[in-house]
Amino acid sequence: MSSRRALVLGGTLALVATTTLGCGDATGEPAGSSAAPLPALPYASALVSFESGSGAGFGDDELPDVVLGPPKGGGTGAGSLDVLSLGKGGSIVLAFEPFAIVDGEGADFVVFENPFWPDGSAAAVFAEPGEVSVSEDGETWLTFACDRSGDGAGHFPGCAGVTPTEKYDARVLVPLDPVATGGDTFDLAALGLSRANFVKIHDVAELGATPTAGFDLDAVGIVNAERVTDEP
């Protein structure tokens, strides 16, 4: 795996940071030195910006890789520790070259956090909701409505950070199938948008203690992807 780290100044990560997935990275295993690199997988490939909120810190030392590529879910019984805590009110922006998200049938992309079911019941989910926005140019943003208060039965309509991430082989499951991957799905049609190149996630949970406060981002994957560059 090769990567380029971005500079952190005053809690804001403002330089684009990218990573190249090699063989084995999709499932979290070390890449073999003699293995050929994998084709690009439909997940976030670049960290555009990160503005940490209060109580952040967990995962900072693994940036940018910790939020790029596929998730490392643990199913309904365990939340992944391969995450970045945004902190209370923190936000992050990701890009996806060589892909763009396009509006297709059903869900267009999936946001993976680390919620889990402490007693095995979805109604008792441990969730730290995040508000999701999308943009085509990185300047004009449209935001999905997010009911951060929930309904008391484990549902937080329109928010990310609610549905557990399943264990799966990202090298095999292309295109993504949200039924198999878990995570929270979003449809560009709900915003009247035909394509998006950037996804922003903003913590609205305002929960937790340092260094794990706020939304814990694992990954963002594309269900309906369109290749927009010739990068491998």
ZATIFI-170539 format. One line per 2 residues: number of its first residue (from 1); for each residue x, y, z of C-alpha. Coordinates in Angstrom, 1 decimal, decimal comma. Example, Ala and Ser with C-alpha at 12.3 -4.5 7.8 and 13.67 -1.06 7.14 Angstrom:
<pts>
1> 12,3/-4,5/7,8  13,7/-1,1/7,1
</pts>
This chain:
<pts>
1> 0,0/0,0/0,0  1,3/3,4/-0,9
3> 0,0/6,6/0,6  0,5/10,3/0,9
5> -0,4/11,9/4,2  -2,0/15,3/4,4
7> -0,9/18,1/6,7  -2,9/18,7/9,9
9> -3,3/22,3/11,0  -5,6/23,5/13,7
11> -7,7/20,4/13,6  -8,3/20,7/9,8
13> -6,8/18,3/7,2  -6,9/20,4/4,1
15> -4,6/18,6/1,6  -5,8/15,8/-0,5
17> -4,4/12,5/0,7  -4,7/9,4/-1,4
19> -3,9/5,7/-1,1  -3,4/2,9/-3,6
21> -4,9/-0,5/-2,6  -2,7/-3,5/-3,2
23> -3,5/-7,2/-3,2  -4,9/-8,2/0,2
25> -5,9/-4,7/1,4  -9,5/-5,2/0,6
27> -9,9/-7,7/3,5  -7,4/-6,0/5,8
29> -4,6/-8,5/5,3  -1,0/-7,3/4,6
31> -0,2/-6,9/0,9  2,4/-9,4/-0,4
33> 5,5/-7,8/-1,9  5,3/-10,0/-5,0
35> 1,5/-9,7/-5,5  0,2/-7,7/-8,4
37> -2,0/-4,6/-7,4  -5,7/-5,0/-7,5
39> -7,9/-3,0/-9,9  -9,4/0,0/-8,2
41> -12,3/-0,9/-6,0  -15,4/1,3/-5,7
43> -14,6/2,9/-2,3  -13,3/6,3/-1,2
45> -9,8/6,8/-2,5  -8,9/10,3/-1,3
47> -9,3/12,3/1,9  -10,1/15,8/0,8
49> -10,6/17,4/4,2  -11,1/16,6/7,9
51> -12,3/19,0/10,5  -12,1/17,3/13,9
53> -14,6/18,0/16,6  -14,1/18,0/20,4
55> -13,2/14,6/21,8  -11,7/13,3/18,5
57> -8,3/11,5/18,2  -9,0/7,8/17,7
59> -7,6/6,8/14,3  -5,7/10,0/13,6
61> -2,4/8,2/13,5  -3,8/6,0/10,7
63> -4,8/8,7/8,4  -5,6/8,7/5,5
65> -5,7/4,9/5,1  -8,1/4,3/7,9
67> -11,0/5,9/6,0  -10,1/4,8/2,5
69> -10,9/1,5/0,8  -13,3/-1,1/2,0
71> -14,6/-1,4/5,6  -13,6/-3,9/8,2
73> -16,9/-4,8/9,7  -17,6/-7,1/12,7
75> -21,3/-7,8/12,1  -24,1/-7,0/14,5
77> -22,2/-8,1/17,6  -19,1/-6,0/17,4
79> -18,1/-2,6/16,1  -14,9/-2,2/14,0
81> -11,9/-0,5/15,6  -10,5/0,3/12,1
83> -12,2/3,7/12,2  -11,7/7,5/12,5
85> -13,6/9,3/15,3  -14,8/12,6/13,9
87> -15,4/14,1/17,4  -18,5/16,0/18,4
89> -19,6/18,1/15,4  -16,6/17,0/13,3
91> -16,8/16,5/9,6  -14,9/14,8/6,8
93> -15,0/15,0/3,0  -14,0/12,1/0,7
95> -13,5/11,6/-3,0  -13,6/8,5/-5,2
97> -11,4/8,7/-8,3  -11,3/6,9/-10,6
99> -15,0/6,6/-9,9  -18,0/8,9/-9,5
101> -21,3/8,0/-7,8  -24,2/8,0/-10,3
103> -27,9/7,8/-9,8  -29,0/4,3/-10,7
105> -31,6/1,8/-9,5  -32,0/1,8/-5,7
107> -29,2/2,8/-3,4  -26,2/4,6/-5,0
109> -23,7/4,5/-2,1  -23,1/3,1/1,4
111> -21,6/4,8/4,5  -20,0/2,3/6,9
113> -19,7/3,2/10,6  -19,3/0,8/13,6
115> -22,7/0,5/15,2  -23,6/-2,8/16,8
117> -26,4/-4,5/18,8  -25,4/-4,9/22,4
119> -28,1/-7,3/23,3  -28,7/-8,8/19,8
121> -31,6/-6,5/19,1  -31,7/-4,0/16,4
123> -34,0/-1,8/18,5  -31,1/-1,4/21,0
125> -28,5/-0,5/18,5  -25,6/1,6/19,7
127> -25,6/4,3/17,1  -23,8/7,6/16,7
129> -25,7/9,3/13,8  -24,0/11,2/11,1
131> -25,5/13,6/8,5  -24,5/12,9/4,9
133> -24,1/15,5/2,1  -23,0/15,1/-1,5
135> -21,5/17,4/-4,1  -20,5/17,2/-7,8
137> -17,9/20,0/-7,6  -16,9/20,1/-4,0
139> -18,4/23,5/-3,4  -22,2/23,2/-3,7
141> -23,6/20,6/-1,3  -26,9/18,8/-1,0
143> -27,8/17,2/2,4  -29,9/14,2/3,1
145> -32,4/14,8/5,9  -31,3/13,1/9,1
147> -33,5/12,4/12,1  -30,8/12,4/14,8
149> -33,2/11,9/17,6  -34,5/8,6/16,3
151> -37,8/6,9/17,0  -36,8/4,9/20,1
153> -36,8/1,7/18,1  -33,4/1,7/16,6
155> -34,3/3,8/13,6  -32,6/7,2/12,7
157> -34,2/7,9/9,3  -31,8/9,4/6,8
159> -28,7/9,2/9,0  -25,5/7,2/8,7
161> -24,0/5,3/11,6  -27,0/3,1/12,3
163> -26,8/-0,2/10,4  -23,9/-2,6/11,4
165> -21,2/-3,4/8,9  -21,0/-7,1/7,9
167> -17,8/-9,1/7,2  -17,4/-9,7/3,5
169> -14,7/-10,0/0,8  -14,6/-6,6/-1,0
171> -12,6/-8,2/-3,9  -15,5/-10,5/-4,7
173> -18,5/-8,3/-3,9  -18,3/-5,9/-6,8
175> -20,7/-4,2/-7,4  -21,6/-3,7/-3,8
177> -24,7/-5,3/-2,5  -25,9/-3,4/0,6
179> -27,8/-6,5/1,8  -24,5/-8,4/2,1
181> -22,3/-5,5/3,2  -24,5/-3,8/5,8
183> -24,0/-0,1/6,3  -26,4/2,8/5,6
185> -27,5/3,4/2,1  -28,2/6,7/0,2
187> -29,9/7,3/-3,1  -29,0/10,4/-5,1
189> -32,5/10,5/-6,5  -33,8/11,7/-3,1
191> -31,9/14,9/-3,7  -32,6/15,2/-7,4
193> -28,9/14,7/-8,2  -27,6/12,5/-11,1
195> -24,0/12,2/-10,0  -21,6/13,1/-7,1
197> -17,9/13,2/-6,8  -17,6/14,0/-3,1
199> -19,3/12,8/0,1  -19,3/14,7/3,4
201> -20,2/13,3/6,7  -20,9/15,5/9,7
203> -21,3/14,2/13,2  -24,7/15,0/14,7
205> -24,6/12,5/17,6  -22,6/14,8/19,9
207> -21,8/11,7/22,0  -18,8/10,0/23,6
209> -15,6/10,8/25,5  -12,1/11,6/24,2
211> -10,6/10,2/22,0  -13,6/8,3/20,6
213> -16,3/10,9/20,6  -18,6/11,4/17,6
215> -19,2/9,5/14,4  -16,7/6,7/13,8
217> -16,1/6,4/10,1  -15,0/3,1/8,6
219> -15,5/3,5/4,9  -17,8/4,8/2,1
221> -18,5/2,6/-0,9  -20,2/3,1/-4,2
223> -23,1/0,8/-5,4  -23,7/2,6/-8,7
225> -20,2/3,6/-9,9  -19,0/5,2/-13,1
227> -15,3/5,2/-14,0  -14,2/8,8/-14,8
229> -10,5/8,4/-15,1  -8,1/5,8/-16,6
231> -6,3/5,3/-13,3  -5,8/1,6/-12,4
</pts>
